[in-house]
């Protein structure tokens, strides 16, 4: 047998020891001993299920250590070597020799980069002592625990509106992987989801969708429902047994298991929804002449000069915002803004076309222009202010996105005493 063939055989052994082998046998090694592989799959419908796999072989052998009296034409020496790695603080450096000549068959080439441990075979593994110094293990086991959590969002559904039912599958895997007898659970996956919504409707998803699922559902009547989700899982358990030559023999067995869980959902009737208009009033910022004032301080009562054109900037004063109510209970406030206004009456003493016309709708940014040529009237020895009626056009957006428009009557008062010019 050539050195290249020998190296390939040994490297194949090391690959199998690291669980990269994929071939399967019937479990009978070259020594004639048989291997027993048992799988227990326990389904559960309260959120938990598990798969337990075990391999047993009381007469197994393992790779030959240094010394005579072994059938293997090669022997190995295992040396622990520390390395600066958080995931693998030390490795096994495996040196393989031809038994008859003592020549190392896995020496690295002269240009091998650092770190060079003098061998082409290294692995991060346990136990802490050399594997060839350990006793053979007669049993190895693996266990896959599955936990399924099911929930709905929102948990209190509204009749006629979708609620999303979700399931998340978590897993914990423990397995024996060593150089003599190994048991592993691998390539498992959810092959089907079955969802019962609790109202006579159900859904089945057969494609591979990972370990979680979310699906919307609409309940059509009020009540309390129990939504149940079942995950059907399949996979393989694989055992590895080594004969006296260090050759690995794989035994592969399929399994299926189910895990289910449920969640309670309350479906309520759609609440009675109403929108209460805001309470608002008009305020103005006056300036003499045709140019609007730049001040932002607005008033509900102003003093004006007799006989002078007064320009008024219109502002919205929110006394109480609009409210959204559900079944009569307050569920949030809206946000209101002025989108326009209309002058509804009053004194129109402005000359020509300089004044604002009654009944015309203006945008929120347009000013009002008025003039009073007479002072306040005296009634029972008391001056009577001018009242300017205005309709405010208001738009309110409520917390649920509803947009409402309102025309709200308001007014402001004006005191006119002094003339714009005297003498």
Secondary structure as the mmCIF struct_conf table of DSSP 4:
data_model
#
loop_
_struct_conf.conf_type_id
_struct_conf.id
_struct_conf.beg_label_comp_id
_struct_conf.beg_label_asym_id
_struct_conf.beg_label_seq_id
_struct_conf.end_label_comp_id
_struct_conf.end_label_asym_id
_struct_conf.end_label_seq_id
HELX_RH_AL_P HELX_RH_AL_P1 UNK A 3 UNK A 17
TURN_TY1_P TURN_TY1_P1 UNK A 18 UNK A 19
BEND BEND1 UNK A 27 UNK A 27
STRN STRN1 UNK A 28 UNK A 28
TURN_TY1_P TURN_TY1_P2 UNK A 30 UNK A 31
BEND BEND2 UNK A 32 UNK A 32
STRN STRN2 UNK A 34 UNK A 34
STRN STRN3 UNK A 36 UNK A 42
STRN STRN4 UNK A 44 UNK A 44
BEND BEND3 UNK A 45 UNK A 47
STRN STRN5 UNK A 48 UNK A 56
TURN_TY1_P TURN_TY1_P3 UNK A 58 UNK A 59
BEND BEND4 UNK A 66 UNK A 69
BEND BEND5 UNK A 71 UNK A 71
BEND BEND6 UNK A 73 UNK A 73
STRN STRN6 UNK A 74 UNK A 82
BEND BEND7 UNK A 84 UNK A 84
BEND BEND8 UNK A 86 UNK A 87
BEND BEND9 UNK A 89 UNK A 89
STRN STRN7 UNK A 90 UNK A 98
TURN_TY1_P TURN_TY1_P4 UNK A 99 UNK A 101
STRN STRN8 UNK A 104 UNK A 104
BEND BEND10 UNK A 105 UNK A 106
HELX_LH_PP_P HELX_LH_PP_P1 UNK A 107 UNK A 109
TURN_TY1_P TURN_TY1_P5 UNK A 110 UNK A 111
HELX_LH_PP_P HELX_LH_PP_P2 UNK A 112 UNK A 113
BEND BEND11 UNK A 114 UNK A 115
BEND BEND12 UNK A 118 UNK A 118
BEND BEND13 UNK A 120 UNK A 120
STRN STRN9 UNK A 121 UNK A 123
BEND BEND14 UNK A 128 UNK A 129
HELX_RH_3T_P HELX_RH_3T_P1 UNK A 131 UNK A 133
BEND BEND15 UNK A 134 UNK A 134
HELX_LH_PP_P HELX_LH_PP_P3 UNK A 135 UNK A 137
BEND BEND16 UNK A 138 UNK A 138
STRN STRN10 UNK A 139 UNK A 153
BEND BEND17 UNK A 154 UNK A 155
STRN STRN11 UNK A 156 UNK A 158
TURN_TY1_P TURN_TY1_P6 UNK A 159 UNK A 160
BEND BEND18 UNK A 161 UNK A 161
STRN STRN12 UNK A 162 UNK A 175
STRN STRN13 UNK A 176 UNK A 176
BEND BEND19 UNK A 179 UNK A 180
STRN STRN14 UNK A 181 UNK A 196
BEND BEND20 UNK A 198 UNK A 200
STRN STRN15 UNK A 202 UNK A 205
BEND BEND21 UNK A 207 UNK A 207
TURN_TY1_P TURN_TY1_P7 UNK A 210 UNK A 211
STRN STRN16 UNK A 212 UNK A 218
BEND BEND22 UNK A 221 UNK A 221
STRN STRN17 UNK A 223 UNK A 242
TURN_TY1_P TURN_TY1_P8 UNK A 244 UNK A 245
STRN STRN18 UNK A 248 UNK A 268
HELX_LH_PP_P HELX_LH_PP_P4 UNK A 269 UNK A 272
STRN STRN19 UNK A 273 UNK A 276
HELX_LH_PP_P HELX_LH_PP_P5 UNK A 277 UNK A 278
STRN STRN20 UNK A 279 UNK A 288
BEND BEND23 UNK A 289 UNK A 291
HELX_LH_PP_P HELX_LH_PP_P6 UNK A 292 UNK A 293
STRN STRN21 UNK A 299 UNK A 299
BEND BEND24 UNK A 300 UNK A 300
STRN STRN22 UNK A 301 UNK A 306
TURN_TY1_P TURN_TY1_P9 UNK A 307 UNK A 307
BEND BEND25 UNK A 308 UNK A 308
STRN STRN23 UNK A 310 UNK A 320
STRN STRN24 UNK A 323 UNK A 326
TURN_TY1_P TURN_TY1_P10 UNK A 327 UNK A 328
STRN STRN25 UNK A 329 UNK A 333
STRN STRN26 UNK A 335 UNK A 343
TURN_TY1_P TURN_TY1_P11 UNK A 352 UNK A 353
BEND BEND26 UNK A 355 UNK A 355
HELX_LH_PP_P HELX_LH_PP_P7 UNK A 356 UNK A 357
TURN_TY1_P TURN_TY1_P12 UNK A 358 UNK A 359
STRN STRN27 UNK A 361 UNK A 363
TURN_TY1_P TURN_TY1_P13 UNK A 364 UNK A 365
HELX_LH_PP_P HELX_LH_PP_P8 UNK A 366 UNK A 367
STRN STRN28 UNK A 368 UNK A 370
BEND BEND27 UNK A 374 UNK A 374
STRN STRN29 UNK A 377 UNK A 379
TURN_TY1_P TURN_TY1_P14 UNK A 380 UNK A 381
STRN STRN30 UNK A 382 UNK A 384
STRN STRN31 UNK A 386 UNK A 397
TURN_TY1_P TURN_TY1_P15 UNK A 399 UNK A 400
BEND BEND28 UNK A 401 UNK A 401
STRN STRN32 UNK A 403 UNK A 419
BEND BEND29 UNK A 420 UNK A 421
#
